[in-house]
């Protein structure tokens, strides 16, 4: 549970995200998220953030406070009218398409709920990285990184599928992998 000290507009955005991760907003919480420009409460742990970077605060909370929750460590996918519980380490990549979000493993693909943004926030600490607007990749399953034209890359996965890193996400890939 957290307390929020911010503008009404930012409050609504953060509240909407916190609901997804079952994090309660309470005025008497010892942890306070404070938008830059607001006074810091005394005697409480405060995290100060710029309004434009509110999603970074959500990532911080999800990766730190909620690390022990089981649902972060598994994924439930649907294939052939059967549900399967999958560990993040077995997922090669997630992809958003016309049929919804799909999780790809070495042996199968599964229909899953939630959004790419949800898994990106939740699994960034597990080595998942957004590579374009519709794909999130598990860096542990990247076999080769091939430089491509126009400052882009192609990632060859363990199952020999090739995924293109868009120009917009190439810089984050280079920074993450220090290439």
N, C-alpha and C positions, 0 to 999 in steps of 0.2 A: 504494500500500500504506500502511496505517495501523496504529498500535498502539492498543489500547483499555485504558483504566484505568477500570473501572466495576463495578457490581454484576453478579452472574451473570445476573439477570433482564434487565437492560438490555443486557448483552453479547449474549445470545441474540437479542434483538430487532434490535439493530444488525447483528449478523452476518447475519441473515436478509435484511436490506435490502441490505447490501453485496454479497452474492452476486449479486443481481439485476443489479448494475452492474459486476460483475467486478472489484471492488476487494478486494484481499487484505488479510488481517489478519496482521501480522508483528510480533513483539516487538522487533525491532531497527530499526523504521521511525523516520525523523526527524520524522514527523508523528504526534502523539498526541491522541486524543480522550479527554478527562478529564471524568468525571462530577463535578459540584460536590460538594465534601467529600473528594475524594481528593487526595493530594499530587501536585504538579506535578513531572514529571521534569526534571532539569537538563540543559541543552544541547540540548533538543529543542523544536520548534515545537509548542505545545499549544493545543488548542481546548477551552475549558471550557463545559459545557452542563448544564442541569437535566435530570434523568431524564425528566421529562414532555415535554420538547422535543427528544427524540432525533431526530425526523424532520427538524427544522430543520438538524441537523448533516448528515444525509444529503443534504438539498437543497444545502447549502453545498459538500459534496464533489462532488456530481454536476455542479453548475453551474460549479465552478472547476477542479478537478483533471482532470475527464474531458471538458473542453470540446472537445478536439481530435479526439475519436473520431467516425468517420463515422456510426456507427449513431445517434448523437444527432441528426444532421442529415438523416436520412431516415426514412421509414416504409414498410414493405412491406404493401400491402393486397391483398386478394383480391376480384375481381369477375368474374363470368361465367367462372369456372374459369381465370382468368389472374391472375398476380401482377403488381403495378405498384409501382414505387418512386416515392414521393411526398415532396416537400419539405414541411416544416412550414408554410412560408408559403402553400402552396396549400390547406391544411386550414382549413375554416371553423370546424368544431367536431367534437368527439368525443362519442359518446353510448353509454352502457351500456344495453343492452336485453336482452330475452329471448333474442335470437340472438347475444349477445356484444357486443363493442365494435365500433362502426362509426365510420369516419372519413368525414366529408362534405366534398366539394369542390364547386366551382361546377357541375361537370359530372356527378358520379357519387358513389356511396357505396361504401365498401370495408370488408370485414370485416378486422379486425386482431387481433393477439395482444396480450398483456400486459394491464394494468389501467389504469383512469383515473388511479389514484394514481401509477403508473409514469410516465405521460406528464406528469402534473401536476408531479412532481418534476423530470423531465428538461427540460421545455419552459417552465417558469416564466420563464426568462431570455429566451425567445423571444416573450413576450407572451401566453401562454396562461393562462387564469384559470378556476378552478372556479366555476360559477354555481349549481349545485344538486347533489344527490347523484348524478345520473346524466349530467351534461354538463360538458364542458370546452370553453371557447370561445377562439378566436383573436381577440384584441381588434383586430387590424389589419383584420378583415373586418366589424366592427360598423359599420353604416351609421347607425343611430339608437338612442338610449337613451330609452325612454319611461317616465316615472314611472308606477307602477301603485299600486293601493290596498294598504294595510297594509304600507307601507315596502318594497315590492318594485319591480322594474323589469322591462320587457320589452325585449329586444335585437332589433332588426331587422337581419338580416344582409345581406350583399351579394346573396344569392340570394332575398331577401325572406322568408325563413323567420323566424318570430318565436320567440324562446326566452325563457322566464321565469326570472328570477333569484329564487331563493328568499329569504325574509326573512333566513335565517341567513347567506347569502353576500352580501347587499346591502351590508353594512358594508365588506367587503373590496373590493367593486367601487368603492364611493364613495372609499375610501382610496387605491386604486390609481390611479383616474382623477382624484382630487382634485375630486369634485363634492359 
